[in-house]
Amino acid sequence: MPACGFSLGLERILVVMGERDMFPPEVAASGPDVLVALWNDQTAGESLALARDLRSAGLRVEVYPEADKIGKQLKYASARGARFVTIVGDDERAKGAANVKQLATGDQQTIPVSDLGAWLRARL
């Protein structure tokens, strides 16, 4: 079946913009406020819902793209410049809570998911 297509090459455009310092300073120098880690494939939907709720609270949120070792996810968050990482494991999920790790200090606390957005905003 004949067809035609079009490709913008968005990733290449972003690379060139970065190389030429075309991003505004507030965008270029800032990573996400929080990275939502994926505990496993079964909790991906809940992680995405948590990310949505945190964005609704006015936070810049990134979700790790796949379930992976937590250490690898923490390293990625650090490289991206995230200030916090949220981890919702099986125990936390049962309690309606999330572990929150502050990357600069290594401090980790368990916070109820219902309070998480306000808790994070108060620390930014």
C-alpha positions in Angstrom: 0.0 0.0 0.0 1.6 3.3 -1.0 2.2 5.8 1.8 4.3 8.8 2.7 5.7 9.8 6.0 7.3 12.6 8.0 9.8 12.6 10.7 10.7 15.6 12.8 13.7 14.1 14.5 12.8 15.5 17.9 15.7 13.8 19.8 18.2 15.2 17.4 16.7 18.7 17.6 17.0 18.5 21.5 20.6 17.4 21.2 21.5 20.3 18.9 19.6 22.8 21.1 21.6 21.6 24.1 24.9 21.9 22.2 24.1 25.4 21.2 22.8 26.5 24.7 19.3 27.3 23.2 17.4 26.3 26.3 16.4 29.0 28.9 18.6 28.8 32.0 15.7 27.7 34.3 15.1 24.7 32.0 18.7 23.8 31.2 20.0 23.8 34.7 17.2 22.0 36.4 16.4 18.3 36.7 13.2 16.9 38.1 12.2 17.6 41.6 11.4 13.9 42.1 12.0 10.7 40.3 9.4 8.0 40.8 11.1 4.6 40.8 9.4 1.5 39.5 9.5 -1.3 42.0 8.3 -3.9 39.5 6.1 -4.3 36.4 3.0 -5.0 38.4 3.2 -1.6 40.2 3.8 0.5 37.0 0.2 1.8 37.0 0.4 2.9 40.6 3.7 4.6 40.0 2.3 6.5 37.0 -0.7 7.6 39.1 1.7 8.8 41.9 3.6 10.8 39.3 0.3 12.3 38.1 -0.6 13.3 41.6 2.8 14.8 42.3 2.6 16.8 39.1 -0.8 18.1 40.1 0.9 19.3 43.3 3.1 21.5 41.2 6.2 19.3 41.2 8.5 18.4 38.2 8.3 14.6 38.1 10.1 12.0 36.0 9.2 8.3 36.1 12.0 5.7 35.6 11.1 4.0 32.3 11.2 0.4 33.4 11.4 -1.8 36.5 15.1 -2.2 37.3 17.4 -2.5 40.3 16.8 0.3 42.8 20.5 1.2 42.8 20.5 1.8 39.1 17.4 3.9 39.4 19.0 6.0 42.2 22.1 6.5 40.1 20.0 7.6 37.1 18.1 10.1 39.4 21.3 11.5 40.6 22.6 11.9 37.1 19.4 13.7 36.1 19.7 16.1 39.0 16.6 14.9 40.9 16.4 16.0 44.5 14.2 13.2 45.7 13.4 9.6 44.7 10.1 8.0 45.7 10.0 4.2 46.1 6.7 2.3 46.6 7.6 -1.3 47.5 5.1 -4.0 48.5 5.2 -3.0 52.2 4.7 0.7 51.5 1.9 0.0 49.0 0.0 -2.0 51.7 0.3 1.0 54.1 -0.6 3.6 51.4 2.9 5.2 51.8 6.1 5.8 49.9 9.7 5.8 50.9 11.3 9.1 50.0 15.0 9.4 49.6 16.7 12.8 49.6 19.7 12.3 47.3 21.8 15.1 48.6 21.8 13.8 52.2 20.9 10.2 51.8 18.1 10.6 54.3 15.1 8.4 53.8 11.6 8.6 55.3 8.3 6.9 54.8 5.5 9.3 54.1 1.8 8.7 53.5 1.0 9.0 49.8 -1.8 11.4 50.6 0.7 13.8 52.2 3.5 13.3 49.8 3.0 16.3 47.4 2.8 18.8 50.3 5.7 17.1 52.1 8.0 17.4 49.0 6.9 21.0 48.2 7.8 22.1 51.7 11.3 20.8 51.2 12.0 22.3 47.8 
